[in-house]
Amino acid sequence: MQVYNWLIVGAALIVVAIRLYIAIRRMRAPREDDWDERLVKALRAQGGDPFSAYEVDFFFDLPDSAACEQVGTVLRAKDYEVDFRQVDADRGDRYTLHGRRRMRVSVPDMQALTRELRALAEQHAGRYDGWAAAGITRKVAR
């Protein structure tokens, strides 16, 4: 009988350890993609049709015109319209790049696109600043 009690206690400890591990992993995981989910839900709440395509704007902060040209080339190959300009001189020598593409907006697609565009910006020493559609905007914590 005593062995049986120890087995129950051991099993309970294992379950608690697993639940604790999962809770810690959730807290450590980046929650950046939740912004994409929130914006898609906001678009739906404003009457957005999940089956319609929208003009979606994407924003980047890049160090120079060469980086803008390189990022722009990648985006144009994926059917984005691209323009860029230098930020006001009093704010530094950075450039802002704007891309636009007509597409359907869904949570998994926008989360994957955010990861892809963030990596593209980082490859060129820049930052992906998010996306906007139908009057809602996405702010990225700096």
Z-matrix of the N, CA and C atoms (Angstrom, degrees):
N
C 1 1.452
C 2 1.525 1 110.87
N 3 1.317 2 117.10 1 -38.18
C 4 1.460 3 120.54 2 -178.65
C 5 1.535 4 111.18 3 -66.41
N 6 1.320 5 117.93 4 -36.67
C 7 1.469 6 121.98 5 177.43
C 8 1.526 7 109.54 6 -62.80
N 9 1.307 8 116.37 7 -41.43
C 10 1.460 9 121.73 8 178.58
C 11 1.532 10 110.52 9 -59.95
N 12 1.309 11 118.11 10 -43.48
C 13 1.471 12 122.04 11 178.20
C 14 1.528 13 110.85 12 -62.83
N 15 1.323 14 117.12 13 -42.44
C 16 1.479 15 120.31 14 178.65
C 17 1.528 16 111.15 15 -64.33
N 18 1.314 17 117.34 16 -36.89
C 19 1.468 18 120.56 17 176.96
C 20 1.531 19 110.85 18 -63.77
N 21 1.305 20 117.30 19 -41.41
C 22 1.474 21 121.35 20 178.59
C 23 1.526 22 110.03 21 -64.95
N 24 1.326 23 117.01 22 -44.33
C 25 1.467 24 120.31 23 179.13
C 26 1.523 25 109.96 24 -64.02
N 27 1.320 26 117.63 25 -42.35
C 28 1.467 27 121.31 26 178.89
C 29 1.522 28 111.77 27 -62.27
N 30 1.320 29 116.87 28 -43.57
C 31 1.465 30 121.19 29 178.89
C 32 1.529 31 110.63 30 -63.59
N 33 1.326 32 116.27 31 -40.93
C 34 1.468 33 119.93 32 178.94
C 35 1.522 34 110.70 33 -63.93
N 36 1.318 35 117.69 34 -40.52
C 37 1.468 36 120.96 35 178.00
C 38 1.527 37 111.57 36 -64.01
N 39 1.313 38 116.82 37 -39.07
C 40 1.464 39 120.57 38 177.81
C 41 1.527 40 110.27 39 -63.97
N 42 1.315 41 117.21 40 -43.87
C 43 1.469 42 121.14 41 178.94
C 44 1.527 43 110.43 42 -61.75
N 45 1.321 44 117.30 43 -44.69
C 46 1.466 45 121.08 44 179.26
C 47 1.529 46 110.19 45 -62.56
N 48 1.325 47 117.20 46 -42.74
C 49 1.469 48 120.84 47 179.97
C 50 1.529 49 111.04 48 -62.76
N 51 1.308 50 117.86 49 -41.34
C 52 1.474 51 121.58 50 179.31
C 53 1.529 52 109.94 51 -65.25
N 54 1.320 53 116.68 52 -44.75
C 55 1.476 54 119.47 53 179.93
C 56 1.523 55 111.23 54 -63.71
N 57 1.317 56 116.92 55 -38.73
C 58 1.458 57 121.60 56 177.73
C 59 1.528 58 110.42 57 -64.78
N 60 1.315 59 116.81 58 -43.82
C 61 1.465 60 121.58 59 177.90
C 62 1.532 61 111.27 60 -59.38
N 63 1.323 62 117.07 61 -45.43
C 64 1.468 63 121.25 62 179.88
C 65 1.529 64 110.57 63 -64.32
N 66 1.314 65 117.55 64 -42.06
C 67 1.469 66 120.90 65 179.27
C 68 1.525 67 111.07 66 -62.82
N 69 1.317 68 117.37 67 -41.56
C 70 1.469 69 120.58 68 179.35
C 71 1.521 70 110.65 69 -66.50
N 72 1.318 71 118.06 70 -41.06
C 73 1.475 72 120.67 71 178.14
C 74 1.524 73 111.42 72 -62.26
N 75 1.323 74 116.91 73 -40.01
C 76 1.471 75 120.10 74 178.29
C 77 1.514 76 111.28 75 -62.54
N 78 1.329 77 116.43 76 -40.39
C 79 1.459 78 120.16 77 -178.70
C 80 1.524 79 110.73 78 -69.50
N 81 1.307 80 118.40 79 -32.14
C 82 1.465 81 122.23 80 -179.05
C 83 1.515 82 113.00 81 -80.69
N 84 1.317 83 117.54 82 -27.10
C 85 1.466 84 121.70 83 -175.93
C 86 1.520 85 110.19 84 -63.75
N 87 1.332 86 116.84 85 137.62
C 88 1.462 87 118.59 86 177.81
C 89 1.524 88 110.81 87 -63.93
N 90 1.301 89 116.51 88 135.16
C 91 1.458 90 121.83 89 -177.86
C 92 1.529 91 111.54 90 -103.39
N 93 1.326 92 116.01 91 15.26
C 94 1.463 93 121.50 92 -176.82
C 95 1.532 94 111.99 93 -55.75
N 96 1.337 95 116.80 94 -39.35
C 97 1.448 96 119.61 95 -175.87
C 98 1.525 97 112.76 96 -68.78
N 99 1.346 98 117.35 97 -13.78
C 100 1.455 99 119.55 98 175.83
C 101 1.521 100 111.64 99 -61.64
N 102 1.342 101 117.49 100 -27.27
C 103 1.464 102 120.07 101 177.39
C 104 1.522 103 110.18 102 -62.68
N 105 1.311 104 116.14 103 -39.23
C 106 1.465 105 118.98 104 177.89
C 107 1.527 106 110.25 105 -61.59
N 108 1.312 107 116.48 106 -44.43
C 109 1.463 108 120.35 107 179.33
C 110 1.531 109 110.81 108 -62.62
N 111 1.319 110 116.59 109 -43.21
C 112 1.468 111 120.08 110 179.35
C 113 1.525 112 111.73 111 -62.08
N 114 1.330 113 116.52 112 -42.11
C 115 1.463 114 118.85 113 -179.06
C 116 1.514 115 112.14 114 -68.81
N 117 1.312 116 117.05 115 -38.90
C 118 1.462 117 119.41 116 177.85
C 119 1.525 118 109.53 117 -64.43
N 120 1.325 119 116.78 118 -41.85
C 121 1.470 120 119.90 119 177.90
C 122 1.532 121 110.74 120 -64.23
N 123 1.328 122 117.12 121 -38.73
C 124 1.469 123 120.22 122 177.82
C 125 1.524 124 110.55 123 -64.27
N 126 1.312 125 116.52 124 -40.49
C 127 1.472 126 120.72 125 177.66
C 128 1.526 127 110.03 126 -61.33
N 129 1.328 128 116.54 127 -43.50
C 130 1.474 129 120.30 128 178.30
C 131 1.534 130 110.54 129 -64.65
N 132 1.334 131 116.54 130 -39.14
C 133 1.469 132 120.46 131 -179.58
C 134 1.524 133 111.61 132 -65.70
N 135 1.334 134 116.68 133 -27.26
C 136 1.462 135 121.05 134 178.06
C 137 1.528 136 111.67 135 -84.37
N 138 1.327 137 116.50 136 8.78
C 139 1.456 138 120.42 137 177.58
C 140 1.513 139 113.71 138 95.74
N 141 1.330 140 117.43 139 11.87
C 142 1.461 141 120.94 140 -179.97
C 143 1.517 142 111.86 141 -66.00
N 144 1.312 143 115.15 142 139.48
C 145 1.458 144 122.46 143 -179.61
C 146 1.531 145 109.19 144 -90.63
N 147 1.330 146 119.09 145 122.00
C 148 1.461 147 120.82 146 -177.89
C 149 1.528 148 113.71 147 -66.64
N 150 1.324 149 117.31 148 -13.60
C 151 1.456 150 120.52 149 -178.15
C 152 1.524 151 112.65 150 -101.60
N 153 1.327 152 117.20 151 -1.78
C 154 1.461 153 121.38 152 -179.74
C 155 1.518 154 110.75 153 -96.15
N 156 1.319 155 114.79 154 153.05
C 157 1.466 156 120.55 155 174.90
C 158 1.525 157 108.39 156 -90.15
N 159 1.327 158 116.15 157 146.23
C 160 1.460 159 123.03 158 179.65
C 161 1.513 160 109.74 159 -125.97
N 162 1.326 161 115.38 160 154.80
C 163 1.459 162 120.41 161 169.26
C 164 1.518 163 106.32 162 -77.55
N 165 1.319 164 116.73 163 115.95
C 166 1.460 165 121.78 164 -178.02
C 167 1.522 166 107.96 165 -113.01
N 168 1.329 167 115.95 166 130.12
C 169 1.459 168 122.85 167 179.53
C 170 1.523 169 109.31 168 -101.97
N 171 1.336 170 115.84 169 137.57
C 172 1.462 171 122.97 170 -179.99
C 173 1.516 172 108.43 171 -122.82
N 174 1.335 173 116.81 172 141.62
C 175 1.459 174 121.06 173 -172.73
C 176 1.532 175 111.92 174 -127.00
N 177 1.330 176 114.92 175 138.97
C 178 1.462 177 121.68 176 -179.54
C 179 1.523 178 109.68 177 -133.10
N 180 1.318 179 115.88 178 149.13
C 181 1.456 180 123.78 179 171.14
C 182 1.523 181 105.61 180 -114.18
N 183 1.345 182 117.78 181 117.43
C 184 1.455 183 121.98 182 -174.97
C 185 1.525 184 110.84 183 -127.19
N 186 1.341 185 117.16 184 156.18
C 187 1.466 186 120.11 185 -172.06
C 188 1.527 187 115.47 186 -75.55
N 189 1.341 188 118.30 187 -28.61
C 190 1.469 189 119.17 188 -175.46
C 191 1.529 190 110.61 189 -158.84
N 192 1.325 191 115.38 190 174.98
C 193 1.467 192 119.93 191 -177.24
C 194 1.525 193 111.56 192 -68.42
N 195 1.334 194 117.72 193 -30.16
C 196 1.466 195 119.83 194 178.44
C 197 1.532 196 110.26 195 -63.75
N 198 1.320 197 116.97 196 -42.73
C 199 1.470 198 120.93 197 177.53
C 200 1.528 199 109.84 198 -63.99
N 201 1.323 200 116.70 199 -38.75
C 202 1.472 201 120.42 200 177.99
C 203 1.525 202 110.64 201 -62.85
N 204 1.316 203 116.70 202 -42.99
C 205 1.467 204 120.64 203 179.05
C 206 1.530 205 110.71 204 -62.05
N 207 1.335 206 116.66 205 -42.52
C 208 1.466 207 120.34 206 -178.55
C 209 1.528 208 111.46 207 -67.80
N 210 1.318 209 116.83 208 -45.99
C 211 1.463 210 120.26 209 178.19
C 212 1.530 211 109.38 210 -65.34
N 213 1.328 212 116.64 211 -41.40
C 214 1.460 213 120.89 212 178.79
C 215 1.521 214 112.42 213 -60.20
N 216 1.322 215 117.22 214 -39.07
C 217 1.467 216 121.18 215 178.28
C 218 1.522 217 110.62 216 -62.12
N 219 1.315 218 116.65 217 -44.01
C 220 1.472 219 120.77 218 178.62
C 221 1.529 220 109.95 219 -62.77
N 222 1.316 221 116.64 220 -45.04
C 223 1.472 222 120.28 221 -177.99
C 224 1.525 223 111.83 222 -67.69
N 225 1.326 224 117.41 223 -42.24
C 226 1.478 225 119.79 224 178.98
C 227 1.524 226 111.44 225 -60.37
N 228 1.333 227 116.62 226 -35.70
C 229 1.471 228 120.49 227 178.18
C 230 1.524 229 111.34 228 -64.85
N 231 1.335 230 116.65 229 -18.82
C 232 1.463 231 121.83 230 179.08
C 233 1.524 232 111.55 231 -106.66
N 234 1.322 233 116.57 232 23.34
C 235 1.474 234 123.59 233 174.78
C 236 1.519 235 115.10 234 70.42
N 237 1.318 236 118.15 235 30.52
C 238 1.458 237 122.30 236 172.75
C 239 1.526 238 108.21 237 -92.66
N 240 1.328 239 115.84 238 145.32
C 241 1.460 240 121.04 239 164.94
C 242 1.525 241 105.22 240 -88.26
N 243 1.340 242 117.74 241 135.06
C 244 1.459 243 120.62 242 -172.81
C 245 1.522 244 110.65 243 -130.67
N 246 1.327 245 116.21 244 139.29
C 247 1.466 246 121.95 245 168.75
C 248 1.521 247 107.47 246 -144.71
N 249 1.329 248 116.45 247 154.37
C 250 1.457 249 120.04 248 178.16
C 251 1.519 250 109.57 249 -147.93
N 252 1.321 251 114.28 250 160.24
C 253 1.462 252 120.30 251 179.16
C 254 1.519 253 109.09 252 -154.76
N 255 1.325 254 114.76 253 160.95
C 256 1.459 255 119.68 254 177.26
C 257 1.523 256 108.71 255 -78.42
N 258 1.329 257 115.15 256 140.21
C 259 1.457 258 121.12 257 177.25
C 260 1.522 259 107.65 258 -71.02
N 261 1.315 260 117.14 259 156.04
C 262 1.464 261 121.45 260 178.81
C 263 1.520 262 110.94 261 -46.75
N 264 1.322 263 116.39 262 138.44
C 265 1.462 264 121.80 263 -175.78
C 266 1.529 265 112.73 264 -57.32
N 267 1.326 266 117.53 265 -33.23
C 268 1.469 267 119.30 266 -179.08
C 269 1.531 268 112.40 267 -71.56
N 270 1.334 269 117.71 268 -12.33
C 271 1.468 270 121.86 269 177.74
C 272 1.528 271 111.73 270 -101.34
N 273 1.331 272 117.73 271 4.88
C 274 1.463 273 120.32 272 178.24
C 275 1.516 274 112.35 273 113.99
N 276 1.302 275 114.47 274 -177.24
C 277 1.467 276 121.12 275 -177.09
C 278 1.521 277 112.05 276 -98.22
N 279 1.297 278 119.42 277 26.06
C 280 1.457 279 123.42 278 -177.84
C 281 1.529 280 110.49 279 -83.14
N 282 1.320 281 114.68 280 165.66
C 283 1.458 282 122.30 281 177.63
C 284 1.515 283 109.17 282 -122.83
N 285 1.312 284 115.11 283 150.88
C 286 1.449 285 120.79 284 174.39
C 287 1.531 286 108.20 285 -115.17
N 288 1.324 287 115.96 286 134.54
C 289 1.463 288 121.48 287 179.58
C 290 1.524 289 107.65 288 -117.66
N 291 1.315 290 114.77 289 136.41
C 292 1.459 291 122.18 290 179.83
C 293 1.523 292 107.47 291 -121.13
N 294 1.324 293 115.80 292 127.22
C 295 1.460 294 120.97 293 174.46
C 296 1.512 295 109.37 294 -119.09
N 297 1.318 296 115.76 295 147.60
C 298 1.470 297 120.22 296 179.50
C 299 1.523 298 108.30 297 -135.18
N 300 1.327 299 113.86 298 139.36
C 301 1.463 300 119.42 299 179.77
C 302 1.519 301 108.87 300 -150.88
N 303 1.314 302 116.22 301 140.06
C 304 1.463 303 121.36 302 175.97
C 305 1.521 304 107.34 303 -86.79
N 306 1.338 305 115.25 304 125.78
C 307 1.456 306 119.05 305 -176.17
C 308 1.520 307 111.35 306 -162.13
N 309 1.332 308 115.52 307 163.22
C 310 1.458 309 120.74 308 171.41
C 311 1.515 310 108.12 309 -78.54
N 312 1.316 311 115.98 310 147.42
C 313 1.458 312 121.70 311 -176.83
C 314 1.530 313 108.89 312 -113.73
N 315 1.334 314 115.39 313 113.88
C 316 1.466 315 120.77 314 175.31
C 317 1.529 316 107.75 315 -134.49
N 318 1.303 317 116.47 316 156.43
C 319 1.470 318 120.87 317 -176.49
C 320 1.527 319 111.73 318 -58.77
N 321 1.335 320 120.14 319 -53.75
C 322 1.467 321 118.40 320 -177.10
C 323 1.531 322 112.79 321 -63.14
N 324 1.337 323 116.09 322 -38.26
C 325 1.471 324 118.89 323 179.59
C 326 1.521 325 111.70 324 -65.77
N 327 1.324 326 116.97 325 -42.43
C 328 1.466 327 119.61 326 -178.37
C 329 1.526 328 110.90 327 -71.18
N 330 1.316 329 117.95 328 -35.09
C 331 1.460 330 120.00 329 176.48
C 332 1.525 331 111.10 330 -64.85
N 333 1.321 332 116.62 331 -43.00
C 334 1.472 333 120.22 332 177.93
C 335 1.525 334 110.52 333 -65.31
N 336 1.315 335 116.74 334 -40.39
C 337 1.460 336 120.90 335 179.41
C 338 1.526 337 111.01 336 -66.01
N 339 1.309 338 117.83 337 -39.05
C 340 1.461 339 121.28 338 176.80
C 341 1.520 340 110.58 339 -60.44
N 342 1.323 341 116.88 340 -45.32
C 343 1.476 342 119.58 341 178.60
C 344 1.526 343 110.86 342 -61.97
N 345 1.323 344 116.47 343 -43.02
C 346 1.470 345 121.36 344 -179.54
C 347 1.527 346 111.42 345 -64.44
N 348 1.325 347 117.35 346 -46.80
C 349 1.458 348 120.48 347 -177.62
C 350 1.523 349 111.88 348 -71.76
N 351 1.308 350 117.68 349 -33.09
C 352 1.471 351 120.87 350 175.33
C 353 1.531 352 109.65 351 -62.56
N 354 1.328 353 117.04 352 -44.21
C 355 1.468 354 121.09 353 179.11
C 356 1.535 355 110.48 354 -64.91
N 357 1.327 356 117.30 355 -40.12
C 358 1.464 357 121.09 356 178.15
C 359 1.519 358 110.67 357 -61.11
N 360 1.313 359 117.42 358 -45.55
C 361 1.468 360 121.36 359 179.53
C 362 1.524 361 110.42 360 -62.81
N 363 1.318 362 116.91 361 -44.11
C 364 1.463 363 120.37 362 -178.74
C 365 1.524 364 112.14 363 -64.60
N 366 1.335 365 117.16 364 -32.84
C 367 1.467 366 120.80 365 177.03
C 368 1.525 367 111.50 366 -61.91
N 369 1.311 368 116.68 367 -24.34
C 370 1.464 369 121.98 368 -177.28
C 371 1.533 370 111.15 369 -112.53
N 372 1.326 371 116.13 370 26.50
C 373 1.475 372 123.43 371 176.41
C 374 1.529 373 112.22 372 58.90
N 375 1.319 374 115.52 373 32.73
C 376 1.460 375 119.71 374 -179.93
C 377 1.505 376 111.78 375 -122.22
N 378 1.327 377 114.72 376 -165.05
C 379 1.467 378 121.80 377 -178.70
C 380 1.525 379 108.78 378 -139.19
N 381 1.308 380 115.60 379 137.25
C 382 1.456 381 122.15 380 172.98
C 383 1.514 382 107.09 381 -84.85
N 384 1.336 383 117.17 382 124.91
C 385 1.461 384 121.89 383 -175.32
C 386 1.519 385 114.01 384 -99.60
N 387 1.325 386 118.76 385 2.35
C 388 1.449 387 120.40 386 174.61
C 389 1.515 388 114.44 387 108.77
N 390 1.311 389 114.99 388 -168.20
C 391 1.454 390 121.67 389 -175.55
C 392 1.527 391 110.39 390 -137.89
N 393 1.325 392 114.38 391 165.40
C 394 1.469 393 121.36 392 178.19
C 395 1.522 394 108.82 393 -148.20
N 396 1.322 395 115.22 394 146.43
C 397 1.463 396 121.13 395 176.35
C 398 1.514 397 108.68 396 -152.49
N 399 1.304 398 117.14 397 140.70
C 400 1.468 399 123.67 398 173.71
C 401 1.526 400 113.06 399 50.95
N 402 1.324 401 115.49 400 41.60
C 403 1.451 402 119.63 401 173.32
C 404 1.516 403 116.45 402 86.95
N 405 1.346 404 118.26 403 -2.35
C 406 1.461 405 119.15 404 175.64
C 407 1.514 406 108.86 405 -105.17
N 408 1.299 407 116.78 406 146.31
C 409 1.455 408 121.22 407 -177.81
C 410 1.509 409 110.99 408 -123.15
N 411 1.294 410 115.39 409 157.79
C 412 1.457 411 122.31 410 -179.93
C 413 1.524 412 107.65 411 -115.31
N 414 1.297 413 116.38 412 124.31
C 415 1.465 414 121.80 413 177.51
C 416 1.513 415 108.61 414 -105.97
N 417 1.307 416 116.34 415 131.01
C 418 1.458 417 121.87 416 178.82
C 419 1.508 418 108.40 417 -103.59
N 420 1.330 419 116.25 418 132.78
C 421 1.472 420 119.81 419 177.52
C 422 1.521 421 108.97 420 -65.99
N 423 1.319 422 115.08 421 135.36
C 424 1.463 423 118.92 422 -177.71
C 425 1.476 424 111.25 423 -91.30
